[in-house]
Amino acid sequence: MPKPTHLWLLGLSGSGKSTVGPLLAKKLSLPFIDSDERIVQNAKLSIPQIFAQGGEKEFRHRESGIIAQLAASAASVIACGGGVVLDPQNRIALSQSGLRIYLQADLPLLSRRLAHSSDRPLLPPDQIYPKLVEQLAERKKWYEESEIQIPIGTDSPEQICGKIL
């Protein structure tokens, strides 16, 4: 696979973007960036703190700023937050600056993976499955615009990398 400018990893929370990303980056000799980690670094606040102070609107504003910066930066593999596709400007930046890779996961698998997660403000522990259903309904059409779509099933991160490459 020739090296594009960026490889943008997309998908719902728990789909493996932050796990597959570093492996993929290493195989391609590219840096790996997690957009949520970059937001936290820049804000000097955790994601729950950002949500507590300014709600989802503030988080999405910060996310869009990071995506614009990353789109204009050197080639890299970038794990994006699950909701990055909600903003039309983000979708344009992603499509114009690299390849979008959608990691498709079944909702029951994601629900199991996220069952003990406490740092996801949009996925309260007692509502994980219904919230995932709602998020997928809202985001699927944009995820499916991705140039590469990988059903992850029960594949290991290494196997998913192999499918991408």
Backbone torsions as a table, in degrees:
resi	resn	phi	psi	omega
1	MET	NA	126.0	176.6
2	PRO	-68.5	150.2	-178.5
3	LYS	-76.6	115.1	173.8
4	PRO	-80.7	179.2	177.4
5	THR	-61.0	-55.7	179.1
6	HIS	-135.9	153.1	166.5
7	LEU	-114.6	112.7	-178.3
8	TRP	-96.7	115.2	178.4
9	LEU	-89.5	122.7	-175.7
10	LEU	-121.7	157.2	176.5
11	GLY	149.3	170.8	179.6
12	LEU	-67.1	163.1	174.7
13	SER	-54.6	137.1	178.0
14	GLY	87.2	0.7	-176.9
15	SER	-79.3	-7.3	175.1
16	GLY	104.1	10.7	-177.0
17	LYS	-58.3	-44.6	-177.2
18	SER	-78.0	-13.5	176.2
19	THR	-92.6	-44.6	-179.9
20	VAL	-71.3	-36.8	-175.4
21	GLY	-51.8	-52.7	-179.4
22	PRO	-62.3	-36.0	178.3
23	LEU	-65.4	-45.5	179.6
24	LEU	-63.1	-43.8	179.8
25	ALA	-60.7	-42.9	-179.7
26	LYS	-62.8	-44.6	-179.9
27	LYS	-62.6	-30.9	-178.1
28	LEU	-98.5	2.0	-177.4
29	SER	54.7	45.3	177.5
30	LEU	-120.7	155.4	173.8
31	PRO	-70.9	152.7	175.2
32	PHE	-109.7	136.5	178.1
33	ILE	-132.9	133.6	172.6
34	ASP	-102.8	116.6	-174.6
35	SER	-62.1	-35.7	178.2
36	ASP	-65.4	-40.5	177.5
37	GLU	-63.2	-38.5	178.9
38	ARG	-65.0	-39.4	177.1
39	ILE	-60.9	-46.1	-179.8
40	VAL	-61.5	-44.2	179.3
41	GLN	-61.0	-47.4	-177.6
42	ASN	-67.1	-39.5	-177.3
43	ALA	-79.8	-21.4	-173.0
44	LYS	57.4	32.7	177.8
45	LEU	-139.5	151.6	173.7
46	SER	-74.6	164.7	177.7
47	ILE	-60.8	-45.4	175.9
48	PRO	-59.0	-35.3	178.2
49	GLN	-66.9	-40.3	177.8
50	ILE	-61.1	-45.0	178.9
51	PHE	-63.6	-40.0	-179.6
52	ALA	-64.9	-36.1	-177.4
53	GLN	-82.2	-38.1	-173.4
54	GLY	-135.6	4.2	179.1
55	GLY	72.5	-174.4	-179.3
56	GLU	-62.5	-33.6	-179.3
57	LYS	-58.7	-45.0	179.3
58	GLU	-64.8	-42.6	178.8
59	PHE	-61.5	-46.7	-178.9
60	ARG	-63.5	-36.3	176.8
61	HIS	-61.7	-47.1	178.8
62	ARG	-63.8	-41.0	180.0
63	GLU	-61.1	-44.4	180.0
64	SER	-62.5	-38.2	176.7
65	GLY	-62.8	-42.3	179.2
66	ILE	-66.3	-43.2	-179.7
67	ILE	-61.5	-42.8	178.4
68	ALA	-61.3	-43.0	178.1
69	GLN	-62.7	-47.3	-177.3
70	LEU	-65.8	-39.1	-179.7
71	ALA	-60.0	-30.5	-178.4
72	ALA	-92.7	1.8	-175.6
73	SER	-97.6	-178.6	-178.9
74	ALA	-63.6	156.4	-178.9
75	ALA	-50.5	137.8	-179.6
76	SER	-162.9	168.6	171.5
77	VAL	-102.6	126.1	-172.5
78	ILE	-126.6	121.0	172.0
79	ALA	-86.5	119.9	-177.8
80	CYS	-98.1	152.7	171.7
81	GLY	-63.0	150.9	-175.6
82	GLY	-56.5	-30.6	-176.9
83	GLY	-93.9	8.6	-177.1
84	VAL	-56.2	-30.7	-175.9
85	VAL	-76.0	-7.2	-178.8
86	LEU	-68.7	-27.3	-177.3
87	ASP	-93.0	122.6	-179.6
88	PRO	-57.2	-36.7	179.3
89	GLN	-65.5	-37.8	176.4
90	ASN	-63.3	-43.9	-178.9
91	ARG	-60.2	-40.4	177.8
92	ILE	-64.5	-47.6	-179.2
93	ALA	-59.2	-43.8	-179.9
94	LEU	-63.0	-47.4	-175.4
95	SER	-69.0	-29.4	-176.5
96	GLN	-89.9	-9.0	-173.6
97	SER	-120.3	8.9	178.6
98	GLY	167.0	-163.1	178.3
99	LEU	-100.0	135.3	175.7
100	ARG	-95.4	131.2	-179.4
101	ILE	-120.9	115.6	-178.4
102	TYR	-96.6	116.8	175.1
103	LEU	-90.5	104.0	-176.0
104	GLN	-88.0	123.4	178.4
105	ALA	-128.3	146.4	176.2
106	ASP	-68.1	143.0	-177.9
107	LEU	-61.3	-39.1	176.7
108	PRO	-60.8	-38.0	177.2
109	LEU	-63.4	-47.3	179.5
110	LEU	-61.5	-41.3	-179.6
111	SER	-60.3	-42.3	177.9
112	ARG	-65.7	-43.5	-179.4
113	ARG	-62.9	-34.1	-174.4
114	LEU	-95.5	0.8	-172.9
115	ALA	-55.6	-33.0	-176.1
116	HIS	-111.6	18.3	179.9
117	SER	-86.0	133.7	-178.8
118	SER	-119.0	2.4	-174.4
119	ASP	-108.1	24.2	-178.4
120	ARG	-120.2	94.2	-174.1
121	PRO	-58.9	-26.8	-178.7
122	LEU	-87.9	-0.5	-179.7
123	LEU	-129.8	74.2	177.9
124	PRO	-58.1	138.5	-174.8
125	PRO	-51.6	-34.4	-178.2
126	ASP	-85.7	0.7	-178.2
127	GLN	-132.0	20.1	-172.1
128	ILE	-56.6	-54.2	-174.7
129	TYR	-62.1	-51.1	180.0
130	PRO	-61.9	-34.1	178.2
131	LYS	-68.1	-38.7	177.1
132	LEU	-63.3	-41.2	177.4
133	VAL	-58.8	-46.8	-179.9
134	GLU	-62.8	-45.5	-179.1
135	GLN	-64.5	-42.7	-180.0
136	LEU	-63.3	-42.1	178.7
137	ALA	-59.2	-38.5	-177.5
138	GLU	-76.0	-33.8	-169.4
139	ARG	-106.4	-18.1	-170.6
140	LYS	-53.7	-44.2	-176.4
141	LYS	-59.4	-33.9	-179.6
142	TRP	-82.0	-37.1	174.4
143	TYR	-58.5	-40.2	-175.2
144	GLU	-74.6	-4.0	171.3
145	GLU	-78.5	-8.0	-177.8
146	SER	-60.4	142.3	179.4
147	GLU	-66.2	-31.4	179.2
148	ILE	-124.9	130.4	178.4
149	GLN	-126.4	121.5	-174.6
150	ILE	-119.1	111.9	172.0
151	PRO	-74.1	120.5	-172.2
152	ILE	-86.7	-26.4	180.0
153	GLY	47.9	-130.8	177.8
154	THR	-105.5	19.7	-179.6
155	ASP	-63.1	149.3	175.0
156	SER	-74.9	161.8	175.7
157	PRO	-55.4	-37.5	178.7
158	GLU	-64.6	-40.9	178.4
159	GLN	-65.5	-38.7	178.5
160	ILE	-63.9	-42.8	175.9
161	CYS	-57.1	-44.6	179.3
162	GLY	-59.8	-38.5	177.9
163	LYS	-66.1	-37.0	-179.4
164	ILE	-69.0	-43.3	-176.9
165	LEU	-80.4	NA	NA
